[in-house]
Amino acid sequence: MSDVLADALVDGLAGGLTGLQAGVRRLLTVCLCLAVTPTGAEPLTADDEYAIQAPLVSRSLFLDGAAIGEHMVVVGERGHILVSRDAGISWTQAEVPTRVTLTGVSLYDRARGWAVGHDAVILRTRDGGNTWETVYAAPEEERPLLDVWFQSADRGFAVGAYGLFLETRDAGDSWHPRAIDDGDPHLNHIAAASTDRLYIAAEAGVVFRSDDGGQGWKRLPSPYVGSFFGTLPLDHTRVYLYGLRGHLYFSADGGESWHAVETSTGSLLTNGIPIGADGVLFTGMGGTVLIGQRAGRSVRRLQRADRQGIAGALVAGDDALVIYGESGVVRMPRSRLEDPQ
């Protein structure tokens, strides 16, 4: 069993019954990400290739989201993609040519975007997310993609399990693998402080930084041996790093040194976003929400009463958020973070 699977299980066990349920759900999701394709599986027919249009799709498991203003896209299990053009008030299910679990999504503008997932699938939209096309897939490699980010309209990166790193320079028409490190840790998340400075959060305490727009990468000093699931760059030097068992760190020097932030939780942290003029918000399993100030090194812990795992959040105006995860996608005022849905 890999470190990420073992740590995810321990994370669930550490939190009691409700924590166990959330941890097991996370464990199952991670297992799916690393699962091999059954050799005796029946091939899909043309009619089976598209995600099923489901009336209750908004209650499905969603794993990632992206937003440009009021334009939002969330992706998740069974190839489900939802699109909103009114900051999460209403959602439309997209036409998606796959039923694999989708794990990451990136919007370059209100028309162009990319999503990634199991079978190393990469999808592209040119109409704001209403329809998608498959531009890459490699199920035979048994390495799911976990995140995607585009530096420009043409150049982008997709990262995934066992060190999988793909690059495109033609808007996703073709993708080329690269080795960015001698090892092969799972590359869980890619984020940008600028077009030049990028970060990758990986398993087993591994963190990478690029200072030349993704051409070269170096390992940063790590404050923790457990897996990291993301970074939140605030500017060229300040960046947060988060991962298993509530571990959250802050750096004021681009990751050359790290300072632990007390979170008062043992839950896995899944996502981080800036909110308001100077705030930050982190989400996690078991309904965990952490809120703090960008200039500070402390956070306040909130606990969603329904204890459903939160994969992430999107800002929906000055006083609202779109929360997505185990309970689907929900828009709510920030003041209701502690209320059940």
C-alpha positions in Angstrom: 0.0 0.0 0.0 1.4 3.4 -1.0 2.0 6.2 1.6 -1.0 8.2 0.3 -3.4 5.3 0.8 -2.1 4.4 4.2 -2.1 8.0 5.4 -5.7 8.5 4.1 -6.9 5.5 6.0 -5.2 6.6 9.2 -6.7 10.1 8.7 -10.1 8.5 8.8 -9.4 6.3 11.8 -8.1 9.3 13.8 -11.4 11.2 13.6 -13.9 8.8 15.2 -16.9 7.4 13.4 -17.8 10.4 11.3 -14.1 10.9 10.6 -13.9 7.3 9.6 -16.8 7.6 7.1 -15.2 10.7 5.6 -11.7 9.1 5.5 -13.0 5.9 3.9 -14.8 8.0 1.2 -11.5 9.8 0.6 -9.7 6.5 0.6 -12.1 5.0 -1.9 -11.6 8.1 -4.1 -7.8 7.8 -3.9 -8.1 4.0 -4.6 -10.1 4.8 -7.7 -7.5 7.2 -8.8 -4.8 4.5 -8.5 -6.9 1.5 -9.6 -5.8 -0.5 -12.6 -8.1 -1.2 -15.5 -9.6 -4.7 -15.3 -8.1 -6.9 -18.1 -11.5 -8.5 -18.7 -13.5 -5.3 -18.9 -15.9 -5.0 -21.8 -15.1 -2.1 -24.2 -17.6 0.8 -24.2 -19.8 1.2 -27.2 -20.3 4.5 -28.9 -23.6 5.1 -27.0 -21.8 4.4 -23.7 -19.0 6.9 -24.1 -20.9 10.0 -22.9 -21.6 10.8 -19.3 -25.2 10.0 -18.4 -27.5 13.0 -18.1 -28.9 12.7 -14.6 -31.6 14.8 -12.9 -29.9 14.6 -9.5 -26.4 15.1 -10.9 -25.8 18.1 -8.6 -25.8 15.7 -5.6 -22.9 13.7 -7.1 -19.4 13.7 -5.8 -17.4 16.6 -7.3 -13.7 16.8 -6.9 -12.5 20.1 -8.4 -13.9 23.4 -9.6 -12.7 26.6 -11.5 -14.3 30.0 -11.8 -13.8 33.3 -13.8 -16.2 35.7 -12.2 -19.7 34.3 -12.3 -18.7 31.6 -14.8 -18.1 28.3 -12.9 -17.3 24.7 -13.8 -17.1 21.7 -11.4 -16.1 18.2 -12.3 -16.4 14.8 -10.6 -17.3 11.2 -10.7 -18.7 9.3 -13.7 -17.6 12.1 -16.1 -20.0 14.6 -14.6 -19.4 18.3 -15.4 -21.7 21.1 -14.3 -21.6 24.7 -15.6 -23.0 27.9 -14.0 -23.0 31.3 -15.5 -24.7 33.0 -12.5 -22.2 32.3 -9.7 -23.7 29.0 -8.8 -27.4 29.9 -8.6 -28.2 27.6 -11.4 -26.3 24.7 -13.1 -26.4 22.9 -16.4 -24.9 19.5 -17.0 -22.4 19.5 -19.8 -22.1 17.0 -22.7 -19.0 15.0 -21.8 -17.5 12.1 -23.9 -16.4 10.0 -21.0 -17.7 8.3 -17.8 -14.4 8.2 -15.9 -13.9 10.1 -12.7 -12.7 13.6 -13.4 -10.3 15.0 -10.9 -9.1 18.5 -12.1 -10.3 21.4 -14.2 -8.8 24.7 -15.4 -10.4 27.6 -17.2 -8.2 29.9 -19.3 -11.0 32.3 -20.1 -14.8 32.1 -20.4 -14.6 30.0 -23.5 -11.5 27.7 -23.2 -10.9 25.2 -20.5 -9.5 21.7 -19.8 -10.4 18.8 -17.5 -8.4 15.7 -16.5 -9.1 12.4 -14.8 -8.8 8.7 -14.7 -7.3 6.8 -17.7 -5.1 9.9 -18.1 -8.0 11.5 -20.0 -7.8 15.1 -21.0 -10.9 17.0 -22.1 -11.1 20.4 -23.8 -14.0 22.8 -24.1 -14.2 25.8 -26.5 -17.6 27.0 -25.6 -17.3 27.7 -21.9 -17.9 24.1 -20.7 -21.2 23.3 -22.4 -19.5 20.6 -24.6 -16.2 18.8 -24.3 -13.9 16.8 -26.6 -11.3 14.2 -25.7 -7.8 15.4 -26.7 -5.7 12.8 -24.9 -6.2 9.4 -23.1 -3.8 6.6 -22.1 -5.8 4.0 -20.1 -3.1 1.4 -20.8 -0.6 3.3 -18.7 -2.8 3.0 -15.6 -1.8 6.4 -14.3 -4.7 8.9 -13.7 -4.2 12.6 -14.1 -5.0 14.6 -11.0 -4.7 18.3 -12.0 -4.3 20.7 -14.9 -3.2 24.3 -15.4 -2.6 26.5 -18.4 0.0 29.2 -18.6 -1.4 30.6 -21.8 -4.0 29.8 -24.4 -1.5 27.3 -26.0 0.8 26.1 -23.3 -0.4 24.0 -20.4 0.6 21.2 -18.0 -1.2 18.1 -16.6 0.1 16.2 -13.6 -0.8 12.9 -12.1 0.1 9.6 -10.4 3.6 8.0 -10.4 5.3 11.2 -11.6 3.1 11.7 -14.7 3.8 15.1 -16.1 2.4 16.1 -19.6 2.9 19.3 -21.5 1.2 20.9 -24.5 2.2 23.9 -26.6 -0.6 23.7 -29.1 -3.7 24.3 -26.9 -4.0 20.6 -26.1 -3.9 19.2 -29.6 -0.9 17.1 -28.6 0.6 16.2 -25.2 4.2 15.2 -24.5 5.5 13.5 -21.3 8.4 14.9 -19.3 10.3 13.7 -16.3 10.7 16.5 -13.8 12.4 14.5 -11.0 14.4 11.3 -10.6 11.6 9.8 -8.5 8.0 9.2 -9.3 5.8 10.6 -6.5 2.2 11.2 -7.3 1.9 14.8 -8.4 -1.4 15.9 -6.8 -1.8 19.6 -7.6 -0.2 22.4 -9.7 -0.6 26.1 -8.9 0.9 29.3 -10.1 2.1 32.4 -8.2 2.8 34.0 -11.6 3.4 32.8 -15.2 7.0 32.1 -14.1 6.7 30.7 -10.6 4.8 27.5 -10.2 4.4 24.9 -7.4 3.5 21.2 -7.4 2.3 19.5 -4.2 3.1 15.8 -4.2 3.0 12.7 -2.0 5.5 11.7 0.7 6.3 15.3 1.7 7.5 16.2 -1.8 7.1 19.8 -3.0 8.4 21.3 -6.3 8.9 24.8 -7.5 9.7 26.2 -11.0 11.0 29.7 -11.5 11.0 29.6 -15.3 7.5 28.8 -16.2 7.7 25.1 -15.9 10.9 24.4 -17.8 12.9 23.4 -14.8 11.8 22.1 -11.4 13.5 21.7 -8.0 12.5 20.0 -4.8 11.9 22.4 -1.9 12.8 21.7 1.7 9.8 19.8 3.1 8.3 20.4 6.6 6.4 17.0 6.7 6.9 13.5 5.4 3.2 12.9 4.7 1.4 13.7 1.4 0.5 17.3 0.3 -2.6 17.9 -1.7 -2.1 21.5 -2.7 -0.5 24.9 -2.4 -2.1 28.3 -2.3 0.3 31.0 -3.7 -0.6 34.5 -2.5 2.1 36.4 -4.4 5.7 35.8 -5.6 7.0 34.9 -2.2 4.1 34.0 0.1 2.6 30.6 -0.2 0.6 28.1 1.9 1.1 24.3 1.7 -1.6 21.8 3.0 -2.1 18.1 3.2 -2.9 15.1 5.3 -4.0 15.2 9.0 -4.7 18.9 9.1 -1.1 19.9 8.3 -0.9 23.5 7.0 2.3 25.5 6.5 3.1 29.0 5.5 6.2 30.3 3.7 7.3 33.9 3.2 10.3 33.1 1.0 8.8 31.0 -1.8 9.0 27.7 0.1 12.7 27.8 1.1 11.5 27.7 4.7 8.1 26.8 6.3 6.2 27.7 9.4 3.5 25.4 10.8 0.0 26.8 11.2 -2.1 25.4 14.0 -5.3 24.1 12.5 -6.9 22.3 15.5 -7.9 19.4 13.2 -6.6 16.0 12.1 -8.7 16.0 8.9 -7.2 15.9 5.5 -7.1 19.3 3.9 -8.3 19.3 0.3 -8.2 22.9 -1.2 -7.4 26.5 -0.5 -8.6 29.8 -2.0 -8.3 33.5 -1.3 -11.5 35.2 -0.1 -12.3 38.8 0.2 -9.6 41.5 0.2 -7.2 39.7 2.5 -8.6 36.4 3.6 -7.9 32.7 2.9 -10.1 29.7 3.2 -9.2 26.0 3.3 -11.5 23.0 3.1 -11.2 19.4 4.2 -12.7 16.1 5.1 -15.3 15.8 7.8 -16.8 19.2 6.9 -13.7 21.1 8.0 -13.3 24.7 7.0 -10.4 26.9 8.0 -10.5 30.7 7.7 -7.6 33.1 8.2 -5.9 36.3 7.0 -3.3 36.4 4.2 -0.9 38.4 6.3 -1.2 36.2 9.3 -0.1 32.7 10.3 -3.2 31.6 12.1 -6.6 30.2 11.1 -9.9 29.7 12.7 -11.6 26.3 12.4 -15.2 25.9 11.5 -17.1 22.5 11.4 -19.9 21.9 9.0 -22.7 20.3 11.0 -23.3 17.6 8.3 -19.7 16.5 8.5 -19.7 15.8 4.7 -16.2 16.0 3.1 -15.6 19.2 1.2 -13.3 18.9 -1.9 -13.2 22.7 -2.5 -14.9 26.0 -2.7 -15.4 28.8 -5.2 -16.0 32.5 -4.4 -19.6 33.5 -5.5 -19.6 37.2 -4.9 -18.8 39.2 -1.8 -20.8 37.1 0.7 -21.4 33.7 -0.9 -19.4 30.5 -1.6 -20.0 27.5 -3.8 -19.0 24.4 -1.8 -18.5 21.1 -3.7 -17.6 17.6 -2.5 -19.3 14.6 -1.1 -22.7 16.2 -0.8 -22.6 17.6 -4.4 -22.5 21.3 -5.2 -24.2 23.9 -2.9 -24.2 27.7 -3.0 -24.4 29.3 0.4 -23.8 32.6 2.3 -20.5 32.5 4.1 -22.4 32.9 7.4 -23.9 29.5 6.9 -20.7 27.5 6.7 -21.5 25.9 10.1 -25.1 25.0 9.2 -26.1 21.6 7.8 -27.3 21.5 4.1 
